[in-house]
Amino acid sequence: MTTYKAKYETRKLYAQKYITEDEVAVSSTTYAVMWSLSDSDTVTSRLRITLLFKQENTVISPVQGLVEQWKGEGWTPMDEFADAELVFDTQEDFEEHMCRIARSFILGIPLNSDLSDSDDTPEDPVNTRTFDTKDKRFSKSTKIANISPVKLTGKNDILPEQEEAKNTNENQKSDDDSDDDEWL
């Protein structure tokens, strides 16, 4: 199992449960989550995990699971559970599985990965230094260039590349003063 360098913490805020007329149990649990990748700033959010399942003999048979994240416009679906063959021993096992799905989605790591926040961890969740491909157009790994930040001072700032493109476009314009484009 691969270990990734990241921090991820959850705190259960509250849970709501009921059973439908068709004997389908519904559980909705809201979590506060906090995460950071490598040495980046910590991000916080709210997640809601909704489970629909049937208690059959001694196992939990999932009907559906849904992970949602709170955003400015309300609860937004993040991912869903739709595995017809997986069963769980308890409702808590099903909910824990959905929490791992949310963690995997948020951090961009495989589902059953381990996390560590120590400096000797072998892999960052997101490797932004190389892009490997089997595409014939690339014979080797393509390195992402280190780009120096450009300091902008106002709304009308133009990056050097944009200024060069602007000057090139202006030089290519014809001297035709016709009114063909006035209808725009």
N, C-alpha and C positions, 0 to 999 in steps of 0.2 A: 504494500500500500504506500502510495506516495504522500509525502508530507509537504504542505505548502505554507509559506510565510504569510500569515494574515491573522487578524483578530476578529472574532465574531462572538457576540454575547446576546442572549435573549432573556427577557423577563416576561413571564406570563402576567397579563394585566387582569383578564377576566374571561369566563367561559359561560356559554349559554347552551342548553340542551333541551330537546324535545323529541317525541316519537310521533310519526305521522299515523294516519289511519291504516296505512298499508304496512305497518310495523317496520318502517325504515327509521332508524335513529339518525338524528341530525345534531351535530355538535359544532359550535362556532366559538373559536378561541382567538382572542386578540393578544398580540405580543408587542412589546417594545424591543426593537433590535438595534444593535450598535455594531458597526464593522469598520475595518480599515485594511487596506491592502499594503503590504510592505511598510514603508515609512510615510504613507499618505495620511491626510487628515481623517479623523473619525467622522463617520456618517451615521445619523440616527434616522429611524423611520418606524412606522407601525405596520405590522402584518396581521392579516386575519386569515386563519385557516379554518375552512368549513369542511366537515366530513359528513358523508351520507353512507350508512352501512347497515347491514343486517346481522344480528346475532344469530348464528346458526350452530347449534350444538355447542361446541367449546371453542369456536373460532369466530372472528370478525370477518365478514365478507364485504369488502368495499363496494359501494355502488358508484361513488364519485368522491373526489377530493378537490378542493379549490384553494389556491394561495392567492391572496389579494394584497396589494400595497396601497396605503393611504397616500394620495397625492392631492394637490390643490382642487382638482375637480371631483374628488371623492374616492371611493374604493375602486381600484383598477386591477383587473385580473392580471396576475403575473404568470401563473402556471396552473395546470390541472393534473389530476391523477386519473388515469383511465386504463389501469391494468386489470384485466378481467381474471387473471390467474393467481394473483398474489393475495394471500390471506394473512391475517394477523392473529396473534393470541389474545390481544387486548386492544381496547380503544386507544390506550396510551401508546401502544406500539405503532398503530396506524398514524396517530398524530405526530409521533417522533419521526416517522418516515417522511411525512409531509414537511416537517421542520428541516430535515436534511435536504429535501428537494429545494426548499426556499434558500437555504444556505448555499447549495451548489449553484443555483441560478444567480444569486447576488454576487458571489465571489468568482464565478466563472471557473469552478473546479469540479472534478469528477465527484459523483454522489458519495462514495464511501472514502473520501480522502481524509487524512488527518491534518490538523492545523498546528502551527507552532509560531510563536512570535520571537523566537531567539534568532540571533544573527547567523547561526551556523545551519539554518534551514536550507536545503538544497534548491528549492524552486520557488519563484514568485508565482502567484496565480496567473498573472498576465505578463507574458514576456514581450516587451515592446522593442527589443533590440534587434531581433532577426525575424525574417519571414521565410520559412522554408516551403518549397513547393515542388511537386513532381512535374510541373508544367514544363514542356520542352523549351519555352521561351526563356526560362531562367536556367542557367547551367549550374549556378552555385547559390548559396544563401544570399539573399539581398539584404544588405545592411541598411538600416534606417539612419539617415544622416543626422548628425547632431546639428541642430539649427539654433543659432544664437537668437535670443529674444530681441525684438525690435521695440524700442520705446516709442509709444505713440503719445502725442501731447494734446490732441484735440479731435473733434468730430470729423474734420476735413482732412485728416492725415491719410497719406497714401503710402503704401509700402513701396520700397524701391522697385520690386518686380512689377507692381501695378503701374508705377510712373513710367517705366520703360515700355510697357505694353501700350499705355495711353499715348505716349509720344509716337510710337510706331504706327498706331491706328490713325492718328492725326495726320501724319506724313503721307499715308496711303489714300486719304480722302481726295476726291477729284475736286477741281475748281468749278464744277457745274453748279451754278447758282439757281437752278430751276426750282420751282415751287412744288415738285413732285411729292415731297414728304410733309407738306403743310397739313394734309388731311389727318395726320396722326394726331 
